[in-house]
């Protein structure tokens, strides 16, 4: 071994021990002729001291050391002198008095600072190997590794078998664009990189593997969106002979284990709450509710069926009047309240009514004079308004009311995001609609293998948008962490779903034929789930971006500034895979590409 200890290991009980440490020179300081080198590795930092009188030749080498040189230091552990103990460091009570110092590798001047000063992200990604030396990234990636390990243990303790599925495949049905990989052996044909192992995991169920899981890499060629990566990792699972509740329990065990190693075990109390999609939209205006952001939205329509205030009467009959209480929000100025109205209109409402609960419990509002005492009291009681609260009302189509109030709810509750102390709020959102409107009629909201709710089968052709599915999402702090569904295992039902989405037979055959073929030979009822590992680690590390949890992420626009990918390839490479190019394009590429 090149070293006897790591840089995070030595304590007072090691005083007088002869040690050899290896690491990077974090900082080099000359204090009145005595040299201090903070030696850093992934385990911590140890102070090395070099005395010019005792070891002049070591001192001479030490004086040449610059930041980020890699060193080997041999010497004896000593107490730090009184007054120089550093309580912030685990090794802060000791130092190593260097008897020998060998530079193992020198470093050029650094292209970016490694302290906490803000650095442009492109620069960080261009020099990622340096950037990775930061304590923050060292800790994040270690945490991520512990999370993945805990998930594997949880899955295996529940009898799931880890099985790899291929990455050069035919298109998968997740609905995003595929990355394609041209084939040299079949010129003109392409593989796709999997958007998920969806079809393969279902085939594994047909193949008799009761419970499958995988920490799977997936690729989706999507337009740049906030905090998405073109490639990402998910815990992917599928099981036979199960219902929704079984899946919830398995996933809760795995995600709970991750919360435990992430130090957030207390925030994870299974069984997690469940909310149907319809209730989530009604109560929070979104299918990803953040339960930390205060009270749910209330429907106040029944209070206004007979009101003289025409705007509310009309909405109460044709749409809805809904309200939400911003606890303690009544101290806003008139100007701030007007801005909330502007925001509500931006969000799609025709207007916003605000009411402030005064100390005497009376409601102050521009429309108070149009409402009866009973109506005002009704609003206050139903929204549980206390003195100092702000009550917000929207009269519109029911869905608009909830969406606008839901968005305001999140913006008001945590204008700059929630603090760590607010804890975590997890829930299952269940019974998603089966279809959403697409360009050519209904399209599956999840994917076409998702089973419809058994009570809604007769609506499949007549009212497809009212059909509920057996799909579910796991949501944490207003972010979708994962989704899954119970699948269709019955061929007739599968055909009815394809008919509902109007998919032509030849497209069905070409895209999913191999799955449907397998389904002819005995399919167990099955269901599954996939959960984003990058996002889970991000939440547990309390980081604002998944890029802080990925060793080599791409920028938001999908570029890798480190390697320069994506990059042009040679004409020869294109030729090899049979990509037909016009002479003009060829000429252009010949001028541009590296060989
Ligand atoms: N394949 C789905 C996804 O990646 C998850 C699932 O249905 O299991 O979102």
Boltz pocket constraint, residues with backbone or C-beta under 6 A from the ligand:
constraints:
  - pocket:
      binder: B
      contacts: [[A, 174], [A, 195], [A, 196], [A, 197], [A, 198], [A, 237], [A, 483], [A, 484], [A, 485], [A, 528], [A, 529], [A, 530]]
      max_distance: 6.0
